[in-house]
Amino acid sequence: MSVNRTISFDDLTPEELAELFAAMDGQEQSDFFAAVWSLAKKWPGAGWCQQSHEIARLADNNAIQTIRTLASHLPAEDLAWIAAAGAEN
């Protein structure tokens, strides 16, 4: 995949980012999530946990369906972990 546009983050819309993501194959999309984790795990304080909470809080039905579908393909032990983490809150 190639991008022939010079941008600043301020002018990249969520829709444009989604189009770029959707054009990726499965490996590239997986690598994208790995790259997000590599960045986010370095955030101070609650970091990614806090951001994940905010994403979930603001998610509309389309976002929720996307997250649910992705999560539904996780191994059973990951789903159990998610269920247990939710039970703690």
C-alpha positions in Angstrom: 0.0 0.0 0.0 1.2 3.5 -0.7 0.0 6.9 0.3 0.9 9.8 -2.0 -0.3 12.6 0.3 1.7 14.8 2.6 -0.6 15.6 5.6 -0.5 16.9 9.1 -2.5 14.9 11.6 -4.9 17.9 12.0 -6.2 17.5 8.5 -6.6 13.7 8.4 -10.2 12.9 9.1 -11.4 9.7 10.7 -13.1 8.8 7.4 -9.8 9.2 5.5 -8.0 7.1 8.1 -10.7 4.4 7.9 -10.4 4.3 4.1 -6.6 3.8 4.4 -7.2 1.1 7.0 -9.9 -0.6 4.9 -7.5 -0.7 1.9 -5.0 -2.8 3.9 -4.9 -6.5 3.9 -5.3 -8.6 7.1 -1.6 -8.6 7.9 -1.3 -4.9 7.4 -4.3 -4.3 9.6 -2.9 -6.6 12.3 0.5 -4.7 12.0 -1.5 -1.4 12.5 -2.9 -2.6 15.8 0.5 -3.9 16.9 2.0 -0.4 16.1 -0.8 1.3 18.1 0.1 -0.9 21.1 3.8 -0.2 20.7 3.0 3.5 20.9 0.3 3.4 23.5 2.0 1.1 26.0 4.5 4.0 26.5 1.8 6.5 27.5 2.1 7.7 31.0 -0.4 7.1 33.8 -3.5 5.1 32.8 -2.5 5.5 29.2 -4.1 3.1 26.8 -6.5 1.8 29.4 -7.9 5.3 29.9 -8.0 5.9 26.1 -9.8 2.6 25.6 -12.4 3.6 28.2 -12.9 6.9 26.4 -13.3 5.2 23.0 -15.9 2.8 24.4 -17.7 5.6 26.1 -18.0 7.6 22.9 -18.6 4.7 20.5 -21.7 4.8 18.4 -23.5 1.7 17.2 -21.2 1.3 14.1 -18.1 1.6 16.3 -19.5 -0.9 18.8 -20.4 -3.4 16.1 -16.8 -3.1 14.6 -15.2 -3.7 18.0 -17.6 -6.6 18.8 -16.9 -8.3 15.5 -13.2 -8.1 15.9 -13.4 -9.2 19.5 -15.6 -12.2 18.6 -12.7 -13.7 16.6 -10.3 -13.7 19.6 -9.3 -17.0 21.2 -11.6 -18.2 24.0 -9.0 -17.3 26.7 -9.0 -13.7 25.6 -12.7 -13.5 25.6 -12.7 -14.9 29.2 -10.1 -12.3 30.2 -12.3 -9.5 28.7 -15.4 -10.9 30.5 -13.5 -11.0 33.8 -12.1 -7.5 33.3 -15.6 -6.2 32.7 -16.9 -7.9 35.8 -14.4 -6.0 37.9 -15.8 -2.7 36.7 
